[in-house]
């Protein structure tokens, strides 16, 4: 996604635009899934599903969106990775 489009989505999301928030969260779903799968140790794969971690991460991002203070896509993805790790 272009930096301009990302910044527009962030601004609209911060203004309360639910469609923009949904687009922002959905656009990063595949990335978060990839990171989640990479973080799950071999023995844990039988107990934890990456899709559950993705859902939890996106839910926590939605609930704590006002805590995101960044402006760039890299900052956004880093923030999401931080949520995923906890």
Backbone as XML, in Angstrom:
<?xml version="1.0"?>
<chain id="A" units="angstrom">
  <residue number="1" name="UNK">
    <atom name="N" x="0.855" y="-1.164" z="0.000"/>
    <atom name="CA" x="0.000" y="0.000" z="0.000"/>
    <atom name="C" x="0.900" y="1.226" z="0.000"/>
  </residue>
  <residue number="2" name="UNK">
    <atom name="N" x="0.504" y="2.242" z="-0.714"/>
    <atom name="CA" x="1.335" y="3.444" z="-0.771"/>
    <atom name="C" x="1.293" y="4.170" z="0.571"/>
  </residue>
  <residue number="3" name="UNK">
    <atom name="N" x="2.350" y="4.903" z="0.847"/>
    <atom name="CA" x="2.423" y="5.639" z="2.112"/>
    <atom name="C" x="1.297" y="6.664" z="2.203"/>
  </residue>
  <residue number="4" name="UNK">
    <atom name="N" x="0.968" y="7.286" z="1.092"/>
    <atom name="CA" x="-0.109" y="8.276" z="1.075"/>
    <atom name="C" x="-1.442" y="7.630" z="1.431"/>
  </residue>
  <residue number="5" name="UNK">
    <atom name="N" x="-1.720" y="6.478" z="0.817"/>
    <atom name="CA" x="-2.975" y="5.773" z="1.100"/>
    <atom name="C" x="-3.012" y="5.319" z="2.562"/>
  </residue>
  <residue number="6" name="UNK">
    <atom name="N" x="-1.888" y="4.825" z="3.053"/>
    <atom name="CA" x="-1.826" y="4.394" z="4.448"/>
    <atom name="C" x="-2.126" y="5.569" z="5.380"/>
  </residue>
  <residue number="7" name="UNK">
    <atom name="N" x="-1.486" y="6.698" z="5.147"/>
    <atom name="CA" x="-1.696" y="7.866" z="6.010"/>
    <atom name="C" x="-3.145" y="8.346" z="5.945"/>
  </residue>
  <residue number="8" name="UNK">
    <atom name="N" x="-3.744" y="8.251" z="4.770"/>
    <atom name="CA" x="-5.154" y="8.615" z="4.630"/>
    <atom name="C" x="-6.031" y="7.676" z="5.464"/>
  </residue>
  <residue number="9" name="UNK">
    <atom name="N" x="-5.733" y="6.374" z="5.401"/>
    <atom name="CA" x="-6.497" y="5.410" z="6.197"/>
    <atom name="C" x="-6.345" y="5.680" z="7.690"/>
  </residue>
  <residue number="10" name="UNK">
    <atom name="N" x="-5.132" y="5.976" z="8.124"/>
    <atom name="CA" x="-4.901" y="6.277" z="9.542"/>
    <atom name="C" x="-5.703" y="7.511" z="9.955"/>
  </residue>
  <residue number="11" name="UNK">
    <atom name="N" x="-5.657" y="8.563" z="9.153"/>
    <atom name="CA" x="-6.384" y="9.791" z="9.483"/>
    <atom name="C" x="-7.887" y="9.539" z="9.555"/>
  </residue>
  <residue number="12" name="UNK">
    <atom name="N" x="-8.406" y="8.811" z="8.569"/>
    <atom name="CA" x="-9.839" y="8.511" z="8.553"/>
    <atom name="C" x="-10.227" y="7.623" z="9.734"/>
  </residue>
  <residue number="13" name="UNK">
    <atom name="N" x="-9.365" y="6.659" z="10.056"/>
    <atom name="CA" x="-9.629" y="5.769" z="11.191"/>
    <atom name="C" x="-9.660" y="6.564" z="12.486"/>
  </residue>
  <residue number="14" name="UNK">
    <atom name="N" x="-8.704" y="7.453" z="12.658"/>
    <atom name="CA" x="-8.656" y="8.280" z="13.871"/>
    <atom name="C" x="-9.859" y="9.212" z="13.973"/>
  </residue>
  <residue number="15" name="UNK">
    <atom name="N" x="-10.453" y="9.533" z="12.823"/>
    <atom name="CA" x="-11.638" y="10.388" z="12.806"/>
    <atom name="C" x="-12.922" y="9.583" z="13.031"/>
  </residue>
  <residue number="16" name="UNK">
    <atom name="N" x="-12.773" y="8.264" z="13.202"/>
    <atom name="CA" x="-13.936" y="7.436" z="13.498"/>
    <atom name="C" x="-14.545" y="6.714" z="12.314"/>
  </residue>
  <residue number="17" name="UNK">
    <atom name="N" x="-13.884" y="6.721" z="11.173"/>
    <atom name="CA" x="-14.389" y="6.052" z="9.971"/>
    <atom name="C" x="-14.177" y="4.540" z="10.109"/>
  </residue>
  <residue number="18" name="UNK">
    <atom name="N" x="-15.265" y="3.810" z="10.359"/>
    <atom name="CA" x="-15.186" y="2.357" z="10.573"/>
    <atom name="C" x="-14.750" y="1.612" z="9.312"/>
  </residue>
  <residue number="19" name="UNK">
    <atom name="N" x="-15.164" y="2.081" z="8.150"/>
    <atom name="CA" x="-14.763" y="1.423" z="6.897"/>
    <atom name="C" x="-13.252" y="1.525" z="6.712"/>
  </residue>
  <residue number="20" name="UNK">
    <atom name="N" x="-12.685" y="2.677" z="7.038"/>
    <atom name="CA" x="-11.236" y="2.861" z="6.931"/>
    <atom name="C" x="-10.516" y="1.970" z="7.936"/>
  </residue>
  <residue number="21" name="UNK">
    <atom name="N" x="-11.046" y="1.885" z="9.144"/>
    <atom name="CA" x="-10.439" y="1.019" z="10.162"/>
    <atom name="C" x="-10.461" y="-0.436" z="9.706"/>
  </residue>
  <residue number="22" name="UNK">
    <atom name="N" x="-11.592" y="-0.872" z="9.180"/>
    <atom name="CA" x="-11.705" y="-2.243" z="8.698"/>
    <atom name="C" x="-10.701" y="-2.512" z="7.577"/>
  </residue>
  <residue number="23" name="UNK">
    <atom name="N" x="-10.590" y="-1.582" z="6.637"/>
    <atom name="CA" x="-9.628" y="-1.746" z="5.540"/>
    <atom name="C" x="-8.199" y="-1.814" z="6.076"/>
  </residue>
  <residue number="24" name="UNK">
    <atom name="N" x="-7.882" y="-0.953" z="7.007"/>
    <atom name="CA" x="-6.545" y="-0.913" z="7.600"/>
    <atom name="C" x="-6.207" y="-2.248" z="8.276"/>
  </residue>
  <residue number="25" name="UNK">
    <atom name="N" x="-7.136" y="-2.768" z="9.043"/>
    <atom name="CA" x="-6.902" y="-4.030" z="9.741"/>
    <atom name="C" x="-6.845" y="-5.208" z="8.774"/>
  </residue>
  <residue number="26" name="UNK">
    <atom name="N" x="-7.709" y="-5.219" z="7.776"/>
    <atom name="CA" x="-7.730" y="-6.337" z="6.833"/>
    <atom name="C" x="-6.495" y="-6.364" z="5.934"/>
  </residue>
  <residue number="27" name="UNK">
    <atom name="N" x="-5.974" y="-5.203" z="5.598"/>
    <atom name="CA" x="-4.795" y="-5.148" z="4.730"/>
    <atom name="C" x="-3.555" y="-5.740" z="5.403"/>
  </residue>
  <residue number="28" name="UNK">
    <atom name="N" x="-3.541" y="-5.793" z="6.711"/>
    <atom name="CA" x="-2.369" y="-6.333" z="7.407"/>
    <atom name="C" x="-2.586" y="-7.762" z="7.889"/>
  </residue>
  <residue number="29" name="UNK">
    <atom name="N" x="-3.740" y="-8.328" z="7.651"/>
    <atom name="CA" x="-4.072" y="-9.683" z="8.127"/>
    <atom name="C" x="-3.072" y="-10.725" z="7.635"/>
  </residue>
  <residue number="30" name="UNK">
    <atom name="N" x="-2.737" y="-10.725" z="6.356"/>
    <atom name="CA" x="-1.808" y="-11.725" z="5.805"/>
    <atom name="C" x="-0.421" y="-11.578" z="6.433"/>
  </residue>
  <residue number="31" name="UNK">
    <atom name="N" x="0.015" y="-10.345" z="6.625"/>
    <atom name="CA" x="1.323" y="-10.101" z="7.240"/>
    <atom name="C" x="1.351" y="-10.629" z="8.675"/>
  </residue>
  <residue number="32" name="UNK">
    <atom name="N" x="0.329" y="-10.323" z="9.446"/>
    <atom name="CA" x="0.265" y="-10.776" z="10.834"/>
    <atom name="C" x="0.202" y="-12.306" z="10.881"/>
  </residue>
  <residue number="33" name="UNK">
    <atom name="N" x="-0.511" y="-12.900" z="9.950"/>
    <atom name="CA" x="-0.581" y="-14.360" z="9.885"/>
    <atom name="C" x="0.797" y="-14.966" z="9.638"/>
  </residue>
  <residue number="34" name="UNK">
    <atom name="N" x="1.539" y="-14.381" z="8.735"/>
    <atom name="CA" x="2.892" y="-14.854" z="8.437"/>
    <atom name="C" x="3.790" y="-14.745" z="9.670"/>
  </residue>
  <residue number="35" name="UNK">
    <atom name="N" x="3.731" y="-13.620" z="10.342"/>
    <atom name="CA" x="4.544" y="-13.418" z="11.545"/>
    <atom name="C" x="4.118" y="-14.396" z="12.642"/>
  </residue>
  <residue number="36" name="UNK">
    <atom name="N" x="2.824" y="-14.586" z="12.801"/>
    <atom name="CA" x="2.324" y="-15.500" z="13.836"/>
    <atom name="C" x="2.803" y="-16.927" z="13.574"/>
  </residue>
  <residue number="37" name="UNK">
    <atom name="N" x="2.695" y="-17.375" z="12.328"/>
    <atom name="CA" x="3.143" y="-18.731" z="11.999"/>
    <atom name="C" x="4.632" y="-18.898" z="12.248"/>
  </residue>
  <residue number="38" name="UNK">
    <atom name="N" x="5.407" y="-17.868" z="11.984"/>
    <atom name="CA" x="6.855" y="-17.937" z="12.192"/>
    <atom name="C" x="7.206" y="-17.989" z="13.680"/>
  </residue>
  <residue number="39" name="UNK">
    <atom name="N" x="6.365" y="-17.416" z="14.515"/>
    <atom name="CA" x="6.655" y="-17.353" z="15.949"/>
    <atom name="C" x="6.244" y="-18.606" z="16.711"/>
  </residue>
  <residue number="40" name="UNK">
    <atom name="N" x="5.349" y="-19.389" z="16.137"/>
    <atom name="CA" x="4.870" y="-20.573" z="16.848"/>
    <atom name="C" x="5.910" y="-21.681" z="16.731"/>
  </residue>
  <residue number="41" name="UNK">
    <atom name="N" x="6.411" y="-22.119" z="17.862"/>
    <atom name="CA" x="7.388" y="-23.214" z="17.903"/>
    <atom name="C" x="6.729" y="-24.501" z="17.419"/>
  </residue>
  <residue number="42" name="UNK">
    <atom name="N" x="7.527" y="-25.416" z="16.906"/>
    <atom name="CA" x="7.023" y="-26.670" z="16.367"/>
    <atom name="C" x="6.043" y="-27.400" z="17.269"/>
  </residue>
  <residue number="43" name="UNK">
    <atom name="N" x="6.399" y="-27.608" z="18.526"/>
    <atom name="CA" x="5.534" y="-28.345" z="19.443"/>
    <atom name="C" x="4.256" y="-27.590" z="19.778"/>
  </residue>
  <residue number="44" name="UNK">
    <atom name="N" x="4.299" y="-26.253" z="19.653"/>
    <atom name="CA" x="3.117" y="-25.450" z="19.968"/>
    <atom name="C" x="2.091" y="-25.470" z="18.845"/>
  </residue>
  <residue number="45" name="UNK">
    <atom name="N" x="2.515" y="-25.828" z="17.643"/>
    <atom name="CA" x="1.598" y="-25.799" z="16.500"/>
    <atom name="C" x="0.396" y="-26.711" z="16.705"/>
  </residue>
  <residue number="46" name="UNK">
    <atom name="N" x="0.564" y="-27.755" z="17.492"/>
    <atom name="CA" x="-0.566" y="-28.651" z="17.758"/>
    <atom name="C" x="-1.529" y="-28.058" z="18.780"/>
  </residue>
  <residue number="47" name="UNK">
    <atom name="N" x="-1.087" y="-27.064" z="19.521"/>
    <atom name="CA" x="-1.911" y="-26.465" z="20.572"/>
    <atom name="C" x="-2.448" y="-25.076" z="20.209"/>
  </residue>
  <residue number="48" name="UNK">
    <atom name="N" x="-1.719" y="-24.357" z="19.367"/>
    <atom name="CA" x="-2.069" y="-22.974" z="19.036"/>
    <atom name="C" x="-2.181" y="-22.834" z="17.524"/>
  </residue>
  <residue number="49" name="UNK">
    <atom name="N" x="-3.262" y="-22.235" z="17.082"/>
    <atom name="CA" x="-3.454" y="-21.999" z="15.657"/>
    <atom name="C" x="-3.117" y="-20.541" z="15.347"/>
  </residue>
  <residue number="50" name="UNK">
    <atom name="N" x="-2.362" y="-20.325" z="14.289"/>
    <atom name="CA" x="-1.966" y="-18.960" z="13.914"/>
    <atom name="C" x="-3.180" y="-18.073" z="13.681"/>
  </residue>
  <residue number="51" name="UNK">
    <atom name="N" x="-4.253" y="-18.625" z="13.130"/>
    <atom name="CA" x="-5.435" y="-17.799" z="12.863"/>
    <atom name="C" x="-6.041" y="-17.260" z="14.158"/>
  </residue>
  <residue number="52" name="UNK">
    <atom name="N" x="-5.939" y="-18.025" z="15.249"/>
    <atom name="CA" x="-6.418" y="-17.531" z="16.543"/>
    <atom name="C" x="-5.576" y="-16.346" z="17.012"/>
  </residue>
  <residue number="53" name="UNK">
    <atom name="N" x="-4.269" y="-16.444" z="16.810"/>
    <atom name="CA" x="-3.375" y="-15.343" z="17.189"/>
    <atom name="C" x="-3.651" y="-14.100" z="16.346"/>
  </residue>
  <residue number="54" name="UNK">
    <atom name="N" x="-3.923" y="-14.301" z="15.070"/>
    <atom name="CA" x="-4.235" y="-13.175" z="14.178"/>
    <atom name="C" x="-5.514" y="-12.489" z="14.647"/>
  </residue>
  <residue number="55" name="UNK">
    <atom name="N" x="-6.552" y="-13.280" z="14.913"/>
    <atom name="CA" x="-7.820" y="-12.713" z="15.374"/>
    <atom name="C" x="-7.638" y="-11.925" z="16.669"/>
  </residue>
  <residue number="56" name="UNK">
    <atom name="N" x="-6.898" y="-12.495" z="17.602"/>
    <atom name="CA" x="-6.666" y="-11.827" z="18.884"/>
    <atom name="C" x="-5.883" y="-10.529" z="18.692"/>
  </residue>
  <residue number="57" name="UNK">
    <atom name="N" x="-4.883" y="-10.570" z="17.829"/>
    <atom name="CA" x="-4.072" y="-9.376" z="17.557"/>
    <atom name="C" x="-4.922" y="-8.274" z="16.952"/>
  </residue>
  <residue number="58" name="UNK">
    <atom name="N" x="-5.747" y="-8.617" z="15.963"/>
    <atom name="CA" x="-6.582" y="-7.606" z="15.316"/>
    <atom name="C" x="-7.640" y="-7.064" z="16.273"/>
  </residue>
  <residue number="59" name="UNK">
    <atom name="N" x="-8.170" y="-7.917" z="17.128"/>
    <atom name="CA" x="-9.137" y="-7.462" z="18.129"/>
    <atom name="C" x="-8.486" y="-6.481" z="19.096"/>
  </residue>
  <residue number="60" name="UNK">
    <atom name="N" x="-7.305" y="-6.827" z="19.581"/>
    <atom name="CA" x="-6.597" y="-5.932" z="20.504"/>
    <atom name="C" x="-6.196" y="-4.628" z="19.815"/>
  </residue>
  <residue number="61" name="UNK">
    <atom name="N" x="-5.837" y="-4.706" z="18.544"/>
    <atom name="CA" x="-5.506" y="-3.488" z="17.793"/>
    <atom name="C" x="-6.740" y="-2.596" z="17.686"/>
  </residue>
  <residue number="62" name="UNK">
    <atom name="N" x="-7.871" y="-3.194" z="17.378"/>
    <atom name="CA" x="-9.126" y="-2.441" z="17.285"/>
    <atom name="C" x="-9.451" y="-1.775" z="18.624"/>
  </residue>
  <residue number="63" name="UNK">
    <atom name="N" x="-9.336" y="-2.536" z="19.698"/>
    <atom name="CA" x="-9.689" y="-2.018" z="21.017"/>
    <atom name="C" x="-8.712" y="-0.958" z="21.520"/>
  </residue>
  <residue number="64" name="UNK">
    <atom name="N" x="-7.465" y="-1.028" z="21.081"/>
    <atom name="CA" x="-6.458" y="-0.095" z="21.576"/>
    <atom name="C" x="-5.951" y="0.868" z="20.527"/>
  </residue>
  <residue number="65" name="UNK">
    <atom name="N" x="-6.752" y="1.084" z="19.500"/>
    <atom name="CA" x="-6.313" y="1.902" z="18.368"/>
    <atom name="C" x="-5.845" y="3.294" z="18.768"/>
  </residue>
  <residue number="66" name="UNK">
    <atom name="N" x="-6.460" y="3.871" z="19.787"/>
    <atom name="CA" x="-6.058" y="5.219" z="20.207"/>
    <atom name="C" x="-4.641" y="5.235" z="20.772"/>
  </residue>
  <residue number="67" name="UNK">
    <atom name="N" x="-4.105" y="4.073" z="21.110"/>
    <atom name="CA" x="-2.737" y="3.999" z="21.631"/>
    <atom name="C" x="-1.689" y="4.064" z="20.523"/>
  </residue>
  <residue number="68" name="UNK">
    <atom name="N" x="-2.102" y="3.821" z="19.279"/>
    <atom name="CA" x="-1.149" y="3.899" z="18.173"/>
    <atom name="C" x="-0.894" y="5.368" z="17.850"/>
  </residue>
  <residue number="69" name="UNK">
    <atom name="N" x="0.350" y="5.785" z="17.992"/>
    <atom name="CA" x="0.710" y="7.187" z="17.774"/>
    <atom name="C" x="1.543" y="7.393" z="16.512"/>
  </residue>
  <residue number="70" name="UNK">
    <atom name="N" x="1.829" y="6.328" z="15.793"/>
    <atom name="CA" x="2.676" y="6.424" z="14.609"/>
    <atom name="C" x="1.972" y="7.032" z="13.413"/>
  </residue>
  <residue number="71" name="UNK">
    <atom name="N" x="2.743" y="7.205" z="12.353"/>
    <atom name="CA" x="2.231" y="7.796" z="11.119"/>
    <atom name="C" x="2.540" y="6.959" z="9.889"/>
  </residue>
  <residue number="72" name="UNK">
    <atom name="N" x="3.459" y="6.009" z="10.023"/>
    <atom name="CA" x="3.892" y="5.255" z="8.842"/>
    <atom name="C" x="3.415" y="3.808" z="8.918"/>
  </residue>
  <residue number="73" name="UNK">
    <atom name="N" x="3.420" y="3.164" z="7.763"/>
    <atom name="CA" x="3.036" y="1.758" z="7.713"/>
    <atom name="C" x="4.020" y="0.898" z="8.508"/>
  </residue>
  <residue number="74" name="UNK">
    <atom name="N" x="5.301" y="1.239" z="8.449"/>
    <atom name="CA" x="6.306" y="0.485" z="9.210"/>
    <atom name="C" x="6.025" y="0.580" z="10.713"/>
  </residue>
  <residue number="75" name="UNK">
    <atom name="N" x="5.648" y="1.760" z="11.180"/>
    <atom name="CA" x="5.311" y="1.926" z="12.599"/>
    <atom name="C" x="4.056" y="1.125" z="12.952"/>
  </residue>
  <residue number="76" name="UNK">
    <atom name="N" x="3.089" y="1.142" z="12.057"/>
    <atom name="CA" x="1.848" y="0.393" z="12.252"/>
    <atom name="C" x="2.130" y="-1.107" z="12.371"/>
  </residue>
  <residue number="77" name="UNK">
    <atom name="N" x="2.915" y="-1.639" z="11.443"/>
    <atom name="CA" x="3.229" y="-3.065" z="11.462"/>
    <atom name="C" x="4.054" y="-3.429" z="12.696"/>
  </residue>
  <residue number="78" name="UNK">
    <atom name="N" x="4.951" y="-2.548" z="13.100"/>
    <atom name="CA" x="5.720" y="-2.773" z="14.320"/>
    <atom name="C" x="4.827" y="-2.795" z="15.550"/>
  </residue>
  <residue number="79" name="UNK">
    <atom name="N" x="3.862" y="-1.906" z="15.585"/>
    <atom name="CA" x="2.910" y="-1.859" z="16.690"/>
    <atom name="C" x="2.107" y="-3.156" z="16.749"/>
  </residue>
  <residue number="80" name="UNK">
    <atom name="N" x="1.659" y="-3.622" z="15.587"/>
    <atom name="CA" x="0.909" y="-4.878" z="15.526"/>
    <atom name="C" x="1.765" y="-6.070" z="15.954"/>
  </residue>
  <residue number="81" name="UNK">
    <atom name="N" x="3.031" y="-6.078" z="15.549"/>
    <atom name="CA" x="3.931" y="-7.160" z="15.979"/>
    <atom name="C" x="4.077" y="-7.158" z="17.501"/>
  </residue>
  <residue number="82" name="UNK">
    <atom name="N" x="4.130" y="-5.971" z="18.086"/>
    <atom name="CA" x="4.210" y="-5.869" z="19.542"/>
    <atom name="C" x="2.982" y="-6.451" z="20.219"/>
  </residue>
  <residue number="83" name="UNK">
    <atom name="N" x="1.821" y="-6.197" z="19.660"/>
    <atom name="CA" x="0.585" y="-6.772" z="20.199"/>
    <atom name="C" x="0.632" y="-8.290" z="20.066"/>
  </residue>
  <residue number="84" name="UNK">
    <atom name="N" x="1.062" y="-8.769" z="18.928"/>
    <atom name="CA" x="1.126" y="-10.210" z="18.677"/>
    <atom name="C" x="2.040" y="-10.921" z="19.667"/>
  </residue>
  <residue number="85" name="UNK">
    <atom name="N" x="3.146" y="-10.286" z="20.016"/>
    <atom name="CA" x="4.111" y="-10.917" z="20.924"/>
    <atom name="C" x="3.586" y="-11.035" z="22.348"/>
  </residue>
  <residue number="86" name="UNK">
    <atom name="N" x="2.625" y="-10.208" z="22.709"/>
    <atom name="CA" x="2.111" y="-10.225" z="24.093"/>
    <atom name="C" x="0.832" y="-10.935" z="24.117"/>
  </residue>
</chain>
